[in-house]
């Protein structure tokens, strides 16, 4: 099913409004201009969606800092013009999405700078229901990659699949009957070698230390299997240790915290 961002934004706004914004309805009907400013250094993400939210209530917006732009404290991101009540009705929904997405983009960008350019930072499916599309857009704006948006995009054999299935090997063989591209999560070097021999496209080295990753890569090199697969490091990776993982020569580093533990950027709407 094709995702419709506008439909989702309308649902976000409807959730906040309920049966009506009874406070803003008390205000005189007059046209005003307001601005959204940042209170801290950040990478802007979600300005285009904030504009769409205000548009749903007939307000016009001018974006001064586009998605991906760097912003400093007290700089204006966008200016909104429209009916005072309508602007205030949209205020919190727009700010919630803008501050969250900017937080994700900013955090992603900080991590990307800590690893080699050839190593790509990927998001995971650790997102809030209803926000995955926007969370992953923010990751991409910050310089990362989206990975899978949904379960139908690629087969990914994880530990629980293996626990329910007969074995890792049997699941891989069954997968190859239907799909050319697939990923396998492994917890040791032997399973990484098995997955590589059986044609896995991506091998996720789950909760490996940097030293264990280097050992696994050397083993794959010795068996002339390294160039056949992409290697992904995942599990327990933070801003404090990501540089060490980047030095292991893995192709991908996936970090769940950029979407599930994000700190929103401090922004406000000023009249």
C-alpha positions as CSV (number, residue, x, y, z in Angstrom):
1,X,0.0,0.0,0.0
2,X,1.4,3.4,-1.0
3,X,1.9,5.7,1.9
4,X,0.2,9.1,1.7
5,X,2.0,11.7,3.9
6,X,-0.8,14.3,3.5
7,X,-3.4,11.8,4.8
8,X,-1.2,11.0,7.8
9,X,-0.6,14.7,8.6
10,X,-4.4,15.3,8.5
11,X,-4.8,12.5,11.0
12,X,-2.1,14.0,13.3
13,X,-3.9,17.3,13.2
14,X,-7.4,15.7,13.7
15,X,-6.0,13.8,16.7
16,X,-5.0,17.1,18.4
17,X,-8.1,19.1,17.5
18,X,-10.7,16.5,18.6
19,X,-14.1,18.1,18.2
20,X,-12.6,21.6,17.9
21,X,-10.1,24.0,19.3
22,X,-12.4,25.6,21.8
23,X,-9.7,28.0,23.1
24,X,-8.7,29.4,19.8
25,X,-12.3,29.8,18.8
26,X,-12.6,32.5,21.5
27,X,-10.1,34.7,19.7
28,X,-11.0,37.5,17.3
29,X,-10.8,36.5,13.7
30,X,-7.8,38.4,12.4
31,X,-4.8,37.8,10.2
32,X,-1.4,37.5,11.8
33,X,2.2,36.5,10.9
34,X,4.2,34.3,13.2
35,X,7.7,32.7,13.0
36,X,9.1,29.4,14.1
37,X,12.6,29.7,15.6
38,X,15.2,27.3,16.9
39,X,16.6,27.7,20.4
40,X,19.7,25.5,19.7
41,X,22.1,24.4,16.9
42,X,20.4,21.8,14.7
43,X,19.8,20.3,11.3
44,X,16.4,21.2,10.1
45,X,14.1,18.4,9.1
46,X,10.3,18.4,8.7
47,X,9.9,22.0,7.6
48,X,8.1,20.9,4.4
49,X,5.6,18.8,6.5
50,X,5.1,21.6,9.0
51,X,4.1,23.8,6.0
52,X,1.6,21.2,4.9
53,X,0.1,21.1,8.3
54,X,-0.5,24.9,8.4
55,X,-1.8,24.6,4.8
56,X,-4.5,22.2,6.0
57,X,-6.1,25.1,7.9
58,X,-5.6,27.7,5.1
59,X,-2.4,29.3,6.3
60,X,0.5,30.3,4.1
61,X,4.1,29.5,5.0
62,X,7.4,30.6,3.8
63,X,10.3,28.3,4.6
64,X,13.6,30.2,5.3
65,X,15.6,27.2,6.3
66,X,15.0,24.2,4.1
67,X,15.3,20.6,5.3
68,X,18.9,19.7,5.7
69,X,20.0,23.3,6.5
70,X,22.1,24.0,9.6
71,X,20.4,26.4,12.1
72,X,21.7,28.4,15.0
73,X,19.9,29.6,18.1
74,X,17.2,32.3,17.5
75,X,17.3,31.8,13.7
76,X,14.0,31.7,11.9
77,X,13.0,28.5,10.2
78,X,9.7,29.6,8.7
79,X,7.1,32.4,8.7
80,X,3.4,31.5,8.7
81,X,0.6,33.9,7.8
82,X,-3.1,33.3,8.3
83,X,-6.0,33.4,10.6
84,X,-4.8,33.7,14.2
85,X,-7.0,30.8,15.5
86,X,-6.1,28.5,12.7
87,X,-2.3,29.1,13.2
88,X,-2.6,28.3,16.9
89,X,-4.7,25.2,16.1
90,X,-1.8,23.9,14.0
91,X,1.0,25.1,16.3
92,X,1.6,22.0,18.5
93,X,1.1,19.4,15.7
94,X,3.5,21.2,13.4
95,X,6.1,21.8,16.2
96,X,5.9,18.2,17.5
97,X,6.8,16.8,14.1
98,X,9.4,19.5,13.2
99,X,11.2,19.2,16.6
100,X,11.2,15.4,16.5
101,X,12.4,15.2,12.9
102,X,15.1,17.8,13.4
103,X,16.3,16.0,16.5
104,X,16.6,12.8,14.5
105,X,18.4,14.5,11.6
106,X,20.8,16.3,14.0
107,X,21.6,13.1,16.0
108,X,22.1,11.2,12.7
109,X,24.4,13.8,11.3
110,X,26.5,13.8,14.4
111,X,27.0,10.1,14.2
112,X,27.7,10.1,10.4
113,X,30.6,12.5,11.0
114,X,32.2,9.9,13.4
115,X,32.5,7.1,10.8
116,X,34.3,6.8,7.4
117,X,32.4,7.9,4.3
118,X,32.4,4.4,2.8
119,X,30.5,3.1,5.9
120,X,26.8,4.0,5.8
121,X,24.7,4.7,8.9
122,X,21.3,3.0,8.8
123,X,18.1,3.5,10.8
124,X,16.1,0.5,12.1
125,X,12.4,-0.3,12.5
126,X,12.6,1.0,16.1
127,X,10.2,3.9,15.4
128,X,6.9,5.0,17.0
129,X,3.8,3.6,15.2
130,X,2.5,6.2,12.8
131,X,5.8,8.1,12.6
132,X,8.1,5.6,10.8
133,X,7.8,7.4,7.4
134,X,8.7,10.8,8.9
135,X,11.4,9.3,11.3
136,X,13.2,7.7,8.4
137,X,12.9,10.8,6.2
138,X,14.6,12.6,9.0
139,X,17.4,10.0,9.1
140,X,18.0,10.5,5.4
141,X,18.0,14.3,5.7
142,X,20.7,13.9,8.4
143,X,22.9,11.9,6.1
144,X,21.8,8.3,7.0
145,X,20.0,5.6,5.2
146,X,16.4,4.3,5.8
147,X,17.0,0.5,5.7
148,X,13.6,-1.3,5.5
149,X,10.5,0.9,5.8
150,X,8.2,-2.2,6.2
151,X,8.5,-6.0,6.4
152,X,7.6,-6.5,2.8
153,X,10.7,-4.8,1.4
154,X,13.2,-7.6,2.0
155,X,13.6,-10.9,3.8
156,X,15.6,-10.5,7.0
157,X,16.2,-13.7,9.0
158,X,16.6,-12.9,12.7
159,X,17.2,-14.9,15.8
160,X,13.5,-15.5,16.6
161,X,12.9,-16.7,13.0
162,X,15.7,-19.2,13.4
163,X,14.4,-20.3,16.9
164,X,11.0,-21.1,15.3
165,X,12.3,-22.5,12.1
166,X,14.3,-25.8,11.7
167,X,17.7,-24.1,11.4
168,X,19.5,-21.1,9.9
169,X,20.6,-23.2,6.9
170,X,17.0,-24.5,6.2
171,X,15.6,-21.0,6.4
172,X,18.3,-19.6,4.0
173,X,17.6,-22.4,1.5
174,X,13.8,-21.8,1.7
175,X,14.4,-18.1,1.2
176,X,16.6,-18.6,-1.9
177,X,13.8,-20.5,-3.6
178,X,11.8,-17.2,-3.7
179,X,14.1,-14.3,-3.2
180,X,17.5,-13.2,-4.6
181,X,18.2,-10.5,-2.0
182,X,18.0,-11.3,1.7
183,X,19.7,-10.4,5.0
184,X,20.7,-12.8,7.8
185,X,21.3,-11.9,11.5
186,X,24.1,-13.9,13.1
187,X,25.6,-14.1,16.5
188,X,29.0,-15.7,15.8
189,X,31.6,-16.0,13.1
190,X,30.7,-19.6,12.1
191,X,27.1,-18.5,11.2
192,X,28.5,-15.5,9.3
193,X,30.6,-17.8,7.2
194,X,27.6,-20.1,6.6
195,X,25.4,-17.2,5.6
196,X,28.1,-15.9,3.2
197,X,28.6,-19.3,1.6
198,X,24.8,-19.7,1.1
199,X,24.5,-16.4,-0.7
200,X,23.2,-13.9,1.8
201,X,23.2,-10.3,0.5
202,X,23.7,-8.7,3.9
203,X,25.0,-10.3,7.1
204,X,24.1,-8.5,10.3
205,X,26.7,-9.0,13.0
206,X,24.5,-8.7,16.0
207,X,26.1,-7.5,19.3
208,X,29.6,-8.2,18.0
209,X,32.4,-6.2,19.6
210,X,34.7,-4.3,17.2
211,X,37.4,-7.0,17.8
212,X,34.9,-9.8,17.0
213,X,33.9,-8.0,13.8
214,X,37.5,-7.6,12.7
215,X,38.1,-11.3,13.4
216,X,35.0,-12.3,11.4
217,X,36.0,-10.1,8.5
218,X,39.5,-11.6,8.4
219,X,37.9,-15.1,8.4
220,X,35.7,-14.2,5.5
221,X,38.7,-12.7,3.6
222,X,40.6,-15.9,4.2
223,X,37.8,-17.9,2.7
224,X,37.4,-15.4,-0.2
225,X,33.9,-14.6,0.9
226,X,34.2,-11.0,2.1
227,X,33.6,-9.4,-1.3
228,X,30.4,-11.4,-1.8
229,X,28.4,-9.7,1.0
230,X,27.6,-6.5,2.8
231,X,28.4,-6.6,6.5
232,X,26.2,-4.7,9.0
233,X,27.2,-4.0,12.6
234,X,24.2,-3.6,15.0
235,X,23.6,-3.7,18.8
236,X,24.9,-1.5,21.6
237,X,26.4,1.1,19.2
238,X,26.4,4.6,20.6
239,X,28.0,8.0,20.0
240,X,30.8,6.9,22.3
241,X,31.8,3.8,20.5
242,X,30.6,4.2,16.9
243,X,34.1,5.4,15.8
244,X,35.6,2.1,16.8
245,X,32.9,0.2,14.8
246,X,33.6,2.5,11.8
247,X,37.3,1.4,12.0
248,X,36.3,-2.3,11.5
249,X,35.6,-1.9,7.7
250,X,31.9,-2.9,8.0
251,X,29.8,-1.6,5.2
252,X,26.8,-0.6,7.4
253,X,26.2,0.5,11.0
254,X,22.6,0.4,12.2
255,X,21.6,2.4,15.3
256,X,18.1,2.2,16.8
257,X,18.6,5.1,19.2
258,X,18.5,7.7,16.4
259,X,14.8,7.1,16.1
260,X,13.6,5.4,19.4
261,X,15.5,7.6,21.8
262,X,15.6,10.9,20.0
263,X,15.7,14.3,21.9
264,X,13.6,16.8,20.1
265,X,15.2,20.2,19.2
266,X,13.9,23.1,21.2
267,X,11.8,25.3,18.9
268,X,9.0,27.7,19.4
269,X,6.3,29.6,17.5
270,X,6.4,33.4,18.2
271,X,3.7,35.9,17.3
